[in-house]
Amino acid sequence: MDLDDFLIRHPNATFLLRASGESMVGAGIYDGDLLVVDRAEPVVPGRVVIVRIYDEFTCKRLVRHNNAWWLKAENPGFTPFPLPEDSEIFGVVTRNIHDLLN
């Protein structure tokens, strides 16, 4: 089995990022996990996305609230916030690779 065939739909638009922090633990994304991010996937409400805000990236669930886009963490300790105007939705998280040995 070729893992690329299983994990990646759009090879030219896909990259890997390492998750950092605890904001998405409710979605099964933990600190240190490897995220498969696809820039060719449609960005629709409910998807987990990578967003560039200023010079940093964040991983959150994209939701609609009062006709506006919001970013919602999957951890009750974090407050949802509106998608900043100068941000960029960088891609959709399609897979999460979690190390079971650590």
PyMOL commands that set and color helices and strands:
alter all, ss='L'
color gray80, all
select helices_A, chain A and resi 3-7+11-13+25-27
alter helices_A, ss='H'
color red, helices_A
select strands_A, chain A and resi 14-18+34-38+48-53+56-65+68-72+81-82+88-97
alter strands_A, ss='S'
color yellow, strands_A
deselect
rebuild
show_as cartoon
